[in-house]
Amino acid sequence: MKQLFEPLQLGDLRLANRIVMAPMTRNRAGADGVPTDVMVEHYGQRGDAGLIVAEGTWPSAVGQSYCRQPGIATPAQIAGWKRVTDAVHARGGLIVLQIMHGGRIGSRHIKAEGVETVAPSALQAAGEIVTDIAGMQPYDTPRALSTEGVRAIVQEHAQAARNAREAGFDGVELHGTSGYLPMQFLSSGSNQRTDEYGGTAAHRARFAFECLREMAAAIGAGRVGLRLNPGNTYNDTRDEDSAATHAELMRQAATLNLAYLHVMRAPTPELDAFALARAQFGERLILNDGFGPDNAAAALQDYAGAALSFARHFIGNPDLVERLRAGQPLARFDRKTLYTPGAAGYTSYECYSAAALTA
Ligand SMILES: Cc1cc2nc3c(=O)[nH]c(=O)nc-3n(C[C@H](O)[C@H](O)[C@H](O)COP(=O)(O)O)c2cc1C
């Protein structure tokens, strides 16, 4: 375990340890996308992580996917996030914001009046989305973006990165997984474009690459990360050759000298996403999926990652870093309160010492 607690430099980010809190959508923002008091407390409680990647956050209203999902587009959202980053920095932590444009994963029952849903092509995703006002709903059929429209969204990503810095974030991470907009461009099943953003893998990778390039130009490459999950089929994602497509984007991203690549294990064992990332991107890797006390120590060595990220263990263990260090047992979490508003199941989990005292 010792290696996990050693400091690490990732681009301009100096991590005190190699335990990263992975991004988790928890739907605790206000209806206006403004971070709330419980979010300030939640992230502050976890401020001893080497790095926190804050939840998927929309760069513009069109990019919103979920109810009570935060944005980083308005002055009130920036001010709200500033309180979050202050709470994390007060604990000596680092926090970057995950920029998530949902593309076709969205619903007019969630977005503000008149806000549309857009995507690379006018192809509706299969499946349904939870809405607060109308229950389960099919995804909107998106409007296909014009080439100019794509370029405008690239610029929205640059502005989101500037806004994140204004809000005190140490950097940003582009959400390139789970069937949201960058992955909709990457995947042949959702991208039927005939302009320079569609067709070959190199063209399908162009949108994510340009977002990264412009975010890097806005705030410095050493403060920009990318998250990928080769082989992911979530949210109706289909690609003719996910490994080859991801290899292409990793190769392009490697030319930008980014802070890191945050890579998730592929869902099928035939695809070794960690090896692919190492070969195409290099050494600044944050590895994710399924790590815990039993396998974390070996994972850094076996997979030659720079750091590991943990999502679910951070839900019930605000003091996960200390628990891993001291070998204390981990608490479980309540699935029913994952996405409900308020403090229950969000800021209500105790640190081990406090839990032990009240037990
Ligand atoms: C409640 C919840 C919300 C999540 N939201 C996001 C998100 O906003 N962005 C993202 O990239 N991944 C998201 N994920 C995926 C996690 O970051 C992580 O990849 C996954 O849980 C596997 O890691 P783990 O085994 O440590 O839990 C979410 C996962 C959970 C459980």
The ligand as an ORCA input file, in Angstrom:
! r2SCAN-3c Opt
* xyz 0 1
  C     -23.443      7.012     -8.472
  C     -22.427      7.007     -9.590
  C     -22.332      8.109    -10.427
  C     -21.365      8.150    -11.445
  N     -21.226      9.293    -12.212
  C     -20.183      9.397    -13.077
  C     -19.897     10.643    -13.732
  O     -20.541     11.679    -13.515
  N     -18.863     10.664    -14.601
  C     -18.097      9.547    -14.862
  O     -17.167      9.618    -15.672
  N     -18.331      8.373    -14.246
  C     -19.333      8.285    -13.338
  N     -19.522      7.102    -12.645
  C     -18.565      5.991    -12.825
  C     -17.484      6.028    -11.741
  O     -16.682      7.198    -11.836
  C     -16.560      4.792    -11.799
  O     -15.966      4.741    -13.052
  C     -17.282      3.476    -11.530
  O     -18.134      3.571    -10.406
  C     -16.281      2.332    -11.283
  O     -15.385      2.664    -10.236
  P     -15.512      1.978     -8.780
  O     -15.363      0.492     -8.993
  O     -14.389      2.538     -7.947
  O     -16.850      2.314     -8.221
  C     -20.495      7.029    -11.640
  C     -20.627      5.921    -10.812
  C     -21.550      5.891     -9.779
  C     -21.615      4.687     -8.865
*
